[in-house]
């Protein structure tokens, strides 16, 4: 009898409160989050996590290369240990420079505390391969991860041609829309 009362008075309300917290903490719809010009590729709400993926063509893309478009990702993952996870991420050193697919190189381009989270940048250099001469393609990949709303929130950008500051402007725009304080 005592266990039934405990279950009815404590555990059941806790279940409904945690469900309400998880439901409230997920991301707003993509239409409210994405910067102008981005097209949704995927929008998923999986209960304990939600994510949005979108793309947009680059402006002023170098002609000999093929534009794969700017990729933007926004995510929220339920994680009761989010603050601890974030601290561990902040203390990790940046990955060293290396080669990815083919002749493409990735170089660390900065890691810092930013807007209550961790912001990490990579510079991606793809050499021109083909007939004639062409410039190397330099793109930026950046990711921000922060704790909040009962989990980890993240914003990432990749394949961005332009300045790192302009790429950060896109990340900041999304952070403002998912209520991350400046």
C-alpha positions in Angstrom: 0.0 0.0 0.0 2.8 2.4 0.8 4.5 1.8 -2.5 1.2 2.5 -4.4 0.8 5.8 -2.5 4.4 6.7 -3.2 4.0 5.9 -6.9 0.7 7.8 -7.2 1.8 10.8 -5.1 5.5 11.2 -6.2 6.5 9.1 -9.2 3.6 9.8 -11.5 3.7 13.6 -11.0 7.5 13.5 -11.5 7.0 11.6 -14.8 4.5 14.2 -16.1 6.8 17.1 -15.0 9.8 15.6 -16.7 7.8 14.9 -19.9 6.6 18.5 -19.9 10.1 19.8 -19.4 11.4 17.7 -22.3 8.6 18.8 -24.6 9.1 22.4 -23.7 12.8 22.3 -24.2 12.9 21.2 -27.8 13.6 23.5 -30.7 11.1 25.9 -32.3 10.0 25.0 -35.8 12.6 25.5 -38.6 10.7 28.4 -40.1 11.3 30.4 -36.9 14.9 29.4 -36.5 16.6 29.4 -39.9 18.2 32.5 -41.4 16.7 33.9 -44.7 17.4 31.8 -47.8 18.0 28.5 -46.1 16.0 25.5 -47.3 15.1 22.7 -44.8 16.6 19.3 -45.7 15.4 17.5 -42.5 13.5 18.4 -39.4 13.2 15.7 -36.8 11.7 15.6 -33.3 12.6 12.3 -31.6 11.3 13.0 -28.1 14.6 13.2 -26.3 16.2 15.1 -29.1 15.3 17.4 -32.0 17.3 18.6 -35.0 17.1 20.8 -38.1 19.3 20.5 -41.1 19.2 23.1 -43.9 21.2 24.3 -46.9 21.7 27.4 -49.0 24.0 28.2 -52.0 27.1 30.2 -51.2 27.5 33.7 -52.5 30.7 34.5 -54.5 31.7 30.9 -54.9 34.9 30.4 -56.9 33.9 29.3 -60.4 36.1 26.2 -61.1 34.8 24.5 -57.9 31.3 22.9 -57.4 29.2 24.6 -54.7 27.8 22.0 -52.3 26.0 24.8 -50.5 26.3 26.0 -46.9 25.1 23.4 -44.5 23.5 24.6 -41.2 22.5 22.3 -38.4 20.6 23.1 -35.2 20.1 20.5 -32.5 18.9 19.9 -28.9 19.6 16.6 -27.1 18.2 15.8 -23.6 21.1 15.4 -21.3 20.9 15.7 -17.5 24.7 15.9 -17.4 24.9 18.8 -20.0 26.9 21.2 -17.8 29.5 18.5 -17.0 29.6 17.4 -20.7 30.2 21.0 -21.7 33.0 21.4 -19.3 34.7 18.3 -20.6 34.4 19.7 -24.2 35.8 23.0 -23.2 38.9 21.4 -21.7 39.6 19.2 -24.7 42.3 20.4 -27.0 41.6 21.2 -30.6 42.1 18.4 -33.1 45.3 18.8 -35.0 45.4 19.6 -38.7 44.9 16.6 -40.9 43.9 15.3 -44.3 40.3 14.2 -44.9 38.9 12.8 -48.1 41.4 12.9 -51.0 43.7 15.9 -50.9 41.4 18.0 -48.7 43.1 19.4 -45.6 41.5 20.6 -42.3 43.2 23.0 -40.0 42.2 24.1 -36.5 41.0 27.7 -36.6 40.2 28.5 -33.0 38.3 27.2 -30.0 36.8 29.5 -27.3 34.1 30.0 -24.7 31.3 31.9 -26.4 27.8 32.8 -25.3 27.7 30.3 -22.5 29.0 27.4 -24.7 32.0 26.3 -26.7 32.7 27.5 -30.2 35.1 25.6 -32.4 36.3 26.5 -35.9 38.0 24.4 -38.7 39.4 25.8 -41.9 38.9 23.4 -44.8 41.2 23.7 -47.9 40.4 21.8 -51.0 43.1 22.1 -53.8 42.0 22.5 -57.4 42.0 19.2 -59.2 41.3 19.2 -62.9 42.4 20.7 -66.2 43.9 24.1 -66.2 44.6 26.2 -63.1 42.2 27.1 -60.3 42.4 28.5 -56.8 42.3 26.4 -53.7 38.8 26.3 -52.2 38.8 27.6 -48.6 35.7 27.0 -46.6 34.8 27.3 -42.9 33.2 24.8 -40.5 32.1 26.0 -37.1 30.2 24.5 -34.3 28.7 25.9 -31.1 27.6 23.7 -28.2 26.0 24.9 -25.0 24.0 23.6 -22.1 20.5 24.7 -21.5 16.8 23.7 -21.4 17.7 20.3 -19.8 20.2 19.3 -22.4 22.8 20.3 -25.0 22.0 22.8 -27.7 24.1 23.0 -30.8 24.5 25.0 -34.0 26.9 24.1 -36.7 27.8 25.4 -40.1 30.0 23.9 -42.8 31.0 24.5 -46.5 30.9 28.3 -45.9 32.8 30.4 -48.4 33.6 33.9 -47.1 34.9 35.3 -43.8 34.8 33.4 -40.5 33.1 36.5 -39.1 30.2 36.2 -41.6 29.8 32.5 -40.7 29.7 33.5 -37.0 27.0 36.0 -37.9 24.8 33.1 -39.2 25.5 31.1 -36.0 24.7 34.1 -33.8 21.4 34.7 -35.7 20.3 31.1 -34.9 21.5 31.4 -31.2 19.3 34.5 -30.8 16.3 32.6 -32.1 16.8 29.6 -29.7 17.1 32.0 -26.8 20.8 31.8 -26.0 21.8 35.0 -24.1 24.5 37.2 -25.5 
